[in-house]
Amino acid sequence: MKPDPGHAETAALRDYVEAVAELLRVEPAASWSEYGSPSTAYIALADSSPRHAGRFLMLQWADGTGWSLALEPEGAEEPVVLLRWPDPPRPRPAVVARRVRDALTELAQPPEGAQEDAREDTARCGHPSG
């Protein structure tokens, strides 16, 4: 019996996505891929977004657009894309993992200007205005 057409490509895509997941310490069961036109993939991240109260993060990939980091959708909404990495469309798994770790570090920081606003609020609260 011959393997299905596209079997090798399906297996290669699955192995690629699982390699990315493994480098991000995500179990293979939390990833999904589908070879086709277009080929797509998904990895559920255990991380939530501090900038988006309680929303979990996900990675998605499509062969025409590359990788993106997004908020897991709630209900029928589409994923909210936070960052895109279109080039190259299929980088080595270590490159994807590094980009994601860097993005998670950046997302964990308060938005630019938020620290200054907090200092101003503290100064106002600590000193009576007259």
Number of C-alpha atoms within 10 A of each C-alpha: 3 5 7 8 8 11 12 12 14 17 14 13 20 18 14 18 22 24 18 21 25 16 15 19 12 17 14 17 10 13 21 17 21 16 19 11 9 10 15 20 21 20 24 20 21 12 12 18 15 14 12 11 8 10 16 18 23 22 23 22 22 20 16 13 17 18 26 20 23 21 20 19 14 11 6 6 8 11 16 15 15 12 14 15 17 16 10 10 14 19 15 12 18 14 13 20 19 14 16 19 13 12 14 17 10 11 16 13 12 11 10 8 8 11 12 10 11 11 11 12 11 11 11 11 10 9 8 7 6 3
